[in-house]
């Protein structure tokens, strides 16, 4: 297939080539061996995120930002904490440190909760049933594929059921999470630094650094190990799915239980956040086999910024709405406002879930690794039969069908709609429920720029044709 396609002088769109390729898909559960794996981006090094200075700034800045925001939301009901004057800045910083250490310094309780959950999920990753899937051919492994034990769905449901049993039997009340949120967050940050440092050191000692710049700070930030594994456990896939989103869900669930203890019921707004975070976590884990075809798994190195953000940043920065609602509730929004938020959330979720499914299952179909799973919920439009695509000379296919006929990143648009609802459900009394939306928008715009630059190098004229066929990034006819 690849050798035949690369001889063409023009990109092909849903042509006889597609029908010939479709006929070539076999029932063999092993992935196809005739797909291209050459990746010109894998050997092209460029400084990103501002180089070493930008990397150092974020290594220092992100933990400080999380500590500051925690004090504002958890300790000050979502209001900014500011010095009285410029001259008061350093005394104010000292007072902020003392307060943070008092309520969020690491404790044994925080360590037991966070690390206990982490190692519980690690254990489940080794023993739970699930399909074994194969990723892309990796240039760094001379075209070999890695096998992934995709059992996150079982792990997720076992974790949810176990937590509820522990809560209602009184063995571990889930309200302990919100009561100890600061220490748990601090332990998570320390743990992410430890793992990133250990991974960097072990990789360097073994002499297997990948795509390294030679600058220690930058390489620590960006990572030097592409596929860290502990037996059958793929560290990168595990830390992306099985820690951040379940913890985020449990934080919101803990806030809801705490609210019930305080006022005798759970408000529609707090229930909204439990639903929102359940939907997100459930979708990530039920679609684990789709994630192995993503750029994160195929290309990105396991780095400080991935480990820090997955293990600490996501769960403890995206939870501000849930904490705000607990600290400031019950809210008094109209039924119309709350219903609108629920509707927007569910519409956004539909397009996000199906959009990600369309994109990744299209790749899996042509990689001959597509499987059918009955994970809840099953949504229509999750797979496109006879999908239209542009065949590149590189050998890959660019999807131009389904939601991807209208925009190149429709799943990002839907993701942003959901992020917006996470803020709207809390009203406009504080910025912090909108932190996720603000941060996520910046990250996605930056990421699309990175992706476009790499794809332009990788596909050349075929990428120009793709952008001509699908000119809009996020919203058709707007942007």
Rosetta blueprint (number, residue, H / E / L):
1 X L
2 X H
3 X H
4 X H
5 X H
6 X L
7 X L
8 X L
9 X L
10 X L
11 X L
12 X E
13 X E
14 X L
15 X L
16 X H
17 X H
18 X H
19 X H
20 X H
21 X H
22 X H
23 X H
24 X H
25 X L
26 X L
27 X L
28 X L
29 X L
30 X L
31 X L
32 X L
33 X L
34 X L
35 X L
36 X L
37 X L
38 X L
39 X L
40 X H
41 X H
42 X H
43 X H
44 X L
45 X L
46 X L
47 X L
48 X L
49 X L
50 X L
51 X H
52 X H
53 X H
54 X H
55 X H
56 X H
57 X H
58 X H
59 X H
60 X H
61 X H
62 X H
63 X H
64 X H
65 X H
66 X H
67 X H
68 X H
69 X H
70 X H
71 X H
72 X H
73 X H
74 X H
75 X H
76 X L
77 X L
78 X L
79 X L
80 X L
81 X L
82 X L
83 X L
84 X L
85 X L
86 X H
87 X H
88 X H
89 X H
90 X H
91 X H
92 X H
93 X H
94 X H
95 X H
96 X H
97 X H
98 X H
99 X H
100 X H
101 X H
102 X H
103 X H
104 X H
105 X L
106 X L
107 X L
108 X H
109 X H
110 X H
111 X H
112 X H
113 X H
114 X H
115 X H
116 X H
117 X H
118 X H
119 X H
120 X H
121 X H
122 X H
123 X H
124 X H
125 X H
126 X H
127 X H
128 X L
129 X L
130 X L
131 X E
132 X E
133 X E
134 X E
135 X L
136 X L
137 X L
138 X E
139 X H
140 X H
141 X H
142 X L
143 X L
144 X E
145 X L
146 X L
147 X E
148 X E
149 X E
150 X E
151 X L
152 X H
153 X H
154 X H
155 X H
156 X H
157 X H
158 X H
159 X H
160 X H
161 X H
162 X H
163 X H
164 X H
165 X H
166 X H
167 X H
168 X H
169 X H
170 X L
171 X L
172 X L
173 X L
174 X L
175 X H
176 X H
177 X H
178 X H
179 X H
180 X L
181 X H
182 X H
183 X H
184 X H
185 X H
186 X H
187 X H
188 X H
189 X H
190 X H
191 X H
192 X H
193 X H
194 X H
195 X H
196 X H
197 X H
198 X H
199 X H
200 X H
201 X H
202 X H
203 X H
204 X H
205 X H
206 X L
207 X L
208 X L
209 X L
210 X L
211 X L
212 X L
213 X L
214 X L
215 X L
216 X H
217 X H
218 X H
219 X H
220 X H
221 X H
222 X H
223 X L
224 X L
225 X E
226 X L
227 X L
228 X L
229 X E
230 X E
231 X L
232 X L
233 X E
234 X E
235 X H
236 X H
237 X H
238 X H
239 X H
240 X H
241 X H
242 X H
243 X H
244 X H
245 X H
246 X H
247 X H
248 X H
249 X H
250 X H
251 X H
252 X H
253 X H
254 X H
255 X H
256 X H
257 X H
258 X H
259 X H
260 X H
261 X H
262 X H
263 X H
264 X L
265 X L
266 X L
267 X L
268 X H
269 X H
270 X H
271 X H
272 X H
273 X H
274 X H
275 X H
276 X H
277 X H
278 X H
279 X H
280 X H
281 X H
282 X H
283 X H
284 X H
285 X H
286 X H
287 X L
288 X H
289 X H
290 X H
291 X H
292 X L
293 X L
294 X L
295 X H
296 X H
297 X H
298 X H
299 X L
300 X L
301 X L
302 X E
303 X L
304 X H
305 X H
306 X H
307 X H
308 X H
309 X H
310 X H
311 X H
312 X H
313 X H
314 X H
315 X H
316 X H
317 X H
318 X L
319 X L
320 X H
321 X H
322 X H
323 X H
324 X H
325 X H
326 X H
327 X H
328 X H
329 X L
330 X L
331 X L
332 X L
333 X L
334 X L
335 X H
336 X H
337 X H
338 X H
339 X H
340 X H
341 X H
342 X H
343 X H
344 X H
345 X H
346 X H
347 X H
348 X H
349 X H
350 X H
351 X H
352 X H
353 X H
354 X H
355 X H
356 X H
357 X H
358 X H
359 X H
360 X H
361 X H
362 X H
363 X H
364 X H
365 X H
366 X H
367 X L
368 X L
369 X L
370 X L
371 X L
372 X L
373 X L
374 X L
375 X L
376 X L
377 X L
378 X L
379 X L
380 X L
381 X L
382 X L
383 X L
384 X L
385 X L
386 X L
387 X L
388 X L
389 X E
390 X E
391 X E
392 X L
393 X L
394 X L
395 X L
396 X L
397 X E
398 X E
399 X E
400 X L
401 X L
402 X H
403 X H
404 X H
405 X H
406 X L
407 X L
408 X L
409 X L
410 X H
411 X H
412 X H
413 X H
414 X H
415 X H
416 X H
417 X H
418 X H
419 X H
420 X H
421 X H
422 X H
423 X H
424 X H
425 X L
426 X L
427 X L
428 X L
429 X L
430 X L
431 X L
432 X H
433 X H
434 X H
435 X H
436 X H
437 X H
438 X H
439 X H
440 X H
441 X H
442 X H
443 X H
444 X H
445 X H
446 X H
447 X H
448 X H
449 X H
450 X H
451 X H
452 X H
453 X H
454 X H
455 X H
456 X H
457 X H
458 X H
459 X H
460 X L
461 X H
462 X H
463 X H
464 X H
465 X H
466 X H
467 X H
468 X H
469 X H
470 X L
471 X L
472 X L
473 X L
474 X L
475 X L
476 X L
477 X L
478 X L
479 X L
